[in-house]
Amino acid sequence: MQIYANKKPSVSSTTWKGIFHEKDIRVYEADKYYDFYKVTAGSDRPKYFFGETAWMDCQRYVVDKIGMVGYTVFEQ
């Protein structure tokens, strides 16, 4: 069960579930918290998004990396 956090949680306090993969981009959603996402892009350091606009910021980051196909990140 996911919970809402008042401040950005520790990255190590949750496990991650993959929700999108295209080319070398992978998007993960936190199992424990709502609105907490991790994006890995090839050999770059992971980028984390948290808060009520996290899904939109995450999607924008993916689109910037791989193009318009990134708009399908949250289509499930």
Backbone torsions as a table, in degrees:
resi	resn	phi	psi	omega
1	MET	NA	131.0	178.7
2	GLN	-85.3	151.0	177.3
3	ILE	-126.3	159.9	174.3
4	TYR	-88.4	134.7	178.8
5	ALA	-108.5	143.4	179.3
6	ASN	-79.1	-27.9	177.7
7	LYS	-136.8	164.7	-175.7
8	LYS	-58.4	122.6	-179.4
9	PRO	-73.1	163.2	173.9
10	SER	-66.8	137.4	-179.5
11	VAL	-60.2	-36.2	-177.6
12	SER	-80.5	-3.2	-177.5
13	SER	-85.6	1.2	-178.5
14	THR	-139.8	168.0	170.0
15	THR	-109.2	163.8	-171.9
16	TRP	-119.6	138.0	178.3
17	LYS	-113.9	124.6	179.9
18	GLY	-68.3	131.1	179.8
19	ILE	-121.4	-11.4	-177.9
20	PHE	-157.1	140.1	175.0
21	HIS	-147.5	124.2	177.6
22	GLU	-152.6	127.5	-176.0
23	LYS	55.5	-124.2	-179.9
24	ASP	-103.6	16.1	179.1
25	ILE	-98.7	131.7	174.2
26	ARG	-129.7	134.2	179.3
27	VAL	-117.2	132.3	-179.5
28	TYR	-122.3	149.0	175.3
29	GLU	-114.5	138.7	178.6
30	ALA	-66.2	134.3	178.0
31	ASP	-71.9	-28.4	-171.7
32	LYS	-96.8	-24.8	-172.8
33	TYR	-126.2	144.5	170.3
34	TYR	-74.5	151.8	172.1
35	ASP	57.2	41.6	177.6
36	PHE	-135.5	115.8	-173.8
37	TYR	-129.2	152.2	176.4
38	LYS	-127.2	134.6	177.2
39	VAL	-123.4	128.0	173.3
40	THR	-111.8	135.6	-178.4
41	ALA	-128.2	94.8	178.9
42	GLY	60.3	-127.1	-178.0
43	SER	-93.5	3.3	177.3
44	ASP	-67.8	157.0	174.5
45	ARG	-64.2	147.6	177.6
46	PRO	-61.2	146.1	177.4
47	LYS	-115.2	134.8	-176.2
48	TYR	-112.7	142.4	178.9
49	PHE	-128.1	132.9	-177.6
50	PHE	-141.6	143.5	174.3
51	GLY	115.3	-177.6	-173.3
52	GLU	-68.2	-20.7	176.2
53	THR	-103.5	11.9	-175.7
54	ALA	-59.4	-42.6	-177.9
55	TRP	-63.0	-38.9	-179.0
56	MET	-71.2	-41.8	178.3
57	ASP	-64.8	-40.3	177.8
58	CYS	-62.5	-47.6	-179.6
59	GLN	-61.4	-43.3	179.7
60	ARG	-62.3	-41.3	178.7
61	TYR	-62.4	-43.6	179.7
62	VAL	-65.3	-43.0	178.6
63	VAL	-61.5	-40.6	177.9
64	ASP	-62.5	-33.0	-177.9
65	LYS	-80.1	-43.1	-171.8
66	ILE	-124.1	-2.0	178.0
67	GLY	98.4	-165.3	-171.5
68	MET	-60.9	-24.8	178.6
69	VAL	-60.3	-20.6	178.5
70	GLY	-65.2	-16.5	177.9
71	TYR	-68.9	-11.4	180.0
72	THR	-89.9	8.3	-177.6
73	VAL	-53.9	-46.5	-173.5
74	PHE	-103.8	16.4	174.1
75	GLU	-86.8	113.5	-177.8
76	GLN	-128.9	NA	NA
